[in-house]
Amino acid sequence: IAAIQLPLKLGTGVVIDAFGGRMWQNMSRRTRLTVRTTEDYCNVFRREPATQHNPCAFYIPESGAISQLVDSLIALRSGGRGRARPPAIILIAHSMGTMIANNILRMAATRELGEPPLFDEVVYMAAASTIRDLESSVIPYLRRYNTVEFSMLTLHPANESREVNYLGFIPRGSLLTWIDAGFERTRSFDDRTAGRIANLTSSMTIFPDDVRSRVSVKMFSERGI
């Protein structure tokens, strides 16, 4: 089987190297469109002052699906504040979903007024978001609300590297491995994915002392326990 797989791996490896980065950039673009759509921007450059004839001069709120979801969750939480215990909401995101979750936390922190926080707990699993995005979205949320717990779940590095795709006919490795290996331009260390244990443990210094007690990291063993 290995003799059959090797030539195909070499061929698919070349294809992935040539087109994988472009496909990844397109998928990343779609996560941003869930926050602000192209209709949120003016397609004509206009110099006139702010008037009713120049709508581009006024603030245009985010209209993407995620923006609407956050508004709905805030309304749900606000409606339950009169109860003895408002509804608990836990934000759980996996892989590329953490890229969207970062935007959710950013919007929730800027739109919420007072206590309690919108999310009681945040859980990231194999986060494909960068360390920089983690620092600019999760940490400010944790610092604003001192009751929120944050958990990170990661695979064992051996399982990351030897993950089998398409019956072994393409190069091994998880999506996070491929992103760090070439899909994303890593200009600095914080461009790496936050969901790989090697990257995460090296970047634990980004968590300030006042939030560390509420941050937990779980790495599964090679056997998945």
C-alpha positions in Angstrom: 0.0 0.0 0.0 2.8 2.4 0.9 4.4 1.9 -2.6 1.1 2.9 -4.2 0.5 5.9 -1.8 4.0 7.4 -2.2 3.7 8.5 -5.9 0.2 9.9 -5.2 1.4 11.7 -2.1 4.2 13.4 -4.1 1.7 14.5 -6.7 -1.0 15.7 -4.3 1.7 17.4 -2.2 2.6 19.6 -5.2 -1.0 20.5 -5.8 -1.6 21.3 -2.1 1.5 23.4 -2.0 0.5 25.3 -5.2 -3.2 25.9 -4.5 -3.7 25.2 -0.8 -2.7 28.7 0.4 -5.1 30.3 -2.0 -7.9 28.1 -0.8 -7.1 28.8 2.8 -7.1 32.6 2.2 -10.5 32.3 0.6 -11.9 30.4 3.5 -10.4 33.0 5.9 -12.1 35.7 3.9 -15.5 34.0 4.4 -15.1 34.1 8.2 -14.6 37.9 8.0 -17.7 38.3 5.8 -19.8 36.9 8.6 -19.1 40.1 10.5 -19.1 42.8 7.8 -20.5 42.1 4.3 -19.4 43.9 1.2 -22.6 45.9 1.4 -21.3 47.5 4.6 -18.7 49.4 2.6 -19.1 52.2 0.0 -18.0 51.2 -3.4 -17.4 54.8 -4.5 -14.9 57.2 -3.1 -16.7 60.4 -2.2 -15.2 63.7 -0.8 -18.5 65.5 0.0 -19.3 66.2 3.7 -21.8 64.1 5.6 -25.2 64.7 4.1 -28.2 62.6 3.3 -26.9 62.5 -0.3 -23.6 61.0 0.9 -24.4 58.0 3.0 -20.8 56.9 2.9 -19.9 59.6 5.3 -22.0 58.1 8.1 -21.3 55.1 10.3 -22.5 51.8 8.9 -23.0 49.1 11.5 -21.9 45.5 11.0 -24.6 43.6 9.3 -23.2 40.1 8.9 -24.8 36.9 10.3 -22.5 36.8 13.3 -23.3 40.4 14.1 -27.0 39.6 14.1 -26.4 36.5 16.2 -24.6 38.6 18.9 -27.5 41.1 19.0 -30.0 38.2 19.4 -28.0 36.6 22.2 -27.7 40.0 24.0 -31.4 40.4 23.8 -31.9 36.9 25.1 -29.6 37.5 28.0 -31.1 40.8 28.8 -34.6 39.3 28.8 -33.6 36.8 31.5 -32.0 39.3 33.8 -35.2 39.7 35.7 -35.1 36.0 36.7 -33.4 34.7 39.8 -30.8 33.1 37.5 -30.4 34.3 33.9 -29.8 31.7 31.2 -26.2 30.4 31.0 -24.5 30.7 27.6 -21.3 28.8 26.8 -19.4 29.7 23.6 -17.8 26.6 22.1 -15.7 26.8 18.9 -13.7 24.3 16.9 -10.9 24.8 14.3 -11.9 27.7 12.0 -14.9 28.4 14.2 -12.6 30.0 16.7 -11.8 32.7 14.1 -15.5 33.5 14.1 -15.7 33.2 17.9 -12.9 35.8 18.3 -15.1 38.3 16.4 -18.1 37.3 18.6 -16.2 38.0 21.7 -14.9 41.3 20.3 -18.5 42.4 19.4 -19.9 41.2 22.7 -17.4 43.2 24.7 -18.2 46.4 22.9 -22.0 46.0 22.8 -22.7 44.7 26.3 -23.6 47.1 29.0 -22.9 46.1 32.6 -23.0 42.6 34.1 -23.4 39.7 33.8 -21.3 38.9 30.7 -22.9 37.4 27.6 -20.9 34.2 27.9 -20.2 32.4 31.2 -17.6 30.2 29.6 -15.5 30.0 26.4 -14.1 26.8 25.0 -11.8 26.6 22.0 -10.9 23.2 20.5 -8.0 22.9 18.1 -8.1 26.6 17.4 -7.2 27.6 13.8 -7.1 31.3 14.8 -3.8 32.9 15.3 -2.2 33.7 18.6 -2.4 37.4 17.8 -6.2 37.2 17.3 -6.5 35.2 20.6 -4.7 38.0 22.4 -6.8 40.8 20.9 -10.2 39.2 21.5 -10.2 36.6 24.2 -7.9 38.3 26.7 -9.8 41.7 26.7 -13.0 39.7 27.3 -11.5 37.9 30.2 -10.2 41.1 31.7 -13.5 42.9 31.4 -15.5 40.0 33.1 -13.6 38.4 36.0 -16.1 35.5 36.2 -15.6 34.1 32.7 -13.6 30.8 32.3 -11.6 30.0 29.2 -10.5 26.5 28.2 -8.3 25.3 25.3 -8.3 21.7 24.0 -5.5 20.5 21.8 -4.4 17.2 20.2 -1.2 15.4 21.0 1.6 16.7 18.7 2.2 13.2 17.3 -1.5 12.9 16.3 -1.3 16.4 14.7 1.6 15.3 12.5 0.4 11.9 11.5 -3.3 12.6 10.9 -4.4 10.5 7.9 -6.5 12.1 5.2 -8.2 10.5 2.2 -6.9 7.0 3.1 -3.3 8.2 3.2 -3.1 9.2 -0.4 -2.3 12.8 0.4 0.4 14.1 2.9 -0.3 13.6 6.5 -1.0 16.3 9.1 -4.0 18.2 10.5 -5.3 21.4 9.0 -3.4 23.4 11.7 -0.2 21.7 10.7 -0.8 22.6 7.0 -1.6 26.2 8.0 1.6 26.7 9.9 3.6 24.8 7.3 2.7 27.0 4.4 -1.0 28.0 4.0 -0.5 31.1 6.2 2.4 33.6 6.0 3.9 33.5 9.4 5.7 36.8 9.6 6.2 36.4 13.3 5.5 33.8 16.0 2.0 35.2 16.8 0.9 34.4 13.2 0.9 30.7 14.1 -2.2 28.8 15.0 -3.2 28.9 18.7 -4.6 25.4 18.7 -1.3 23.5 18.4 0.2 22.6 21.8 3.7 23.7 20.9 2.5 27.1 19.8 0.1 27.4 22.8 2.6 26.5 25.5 5.2 28.9 24.0 2.6 31.8 24.0 1.2 31.4 27.5 3.0 34.6 28.4 0.3 36.6 26.6 -2.1 35.8 29.4 -1.8 38.5 32.2 -1.7 37.5 35.8 -5.2 38.6 36.5 -6.7 36.1 34.1 -4.4 33.1 34.3 -6.3 31.4 37.1 -9.3 31.2 34.8 -7.4 29.8 31.8 -7.0 26.0 31.4 -5.3 23.9 28.7 -6.0 20.3 28.0 -3.9 18.2 25.7 -5.3 14.8 24.8 -2.9 11.9 24.8 -1.9 9.9 21.8 -4.7 7.5 22.6 -7.2 10.3 22.8 -7.7 10.2 26.5 
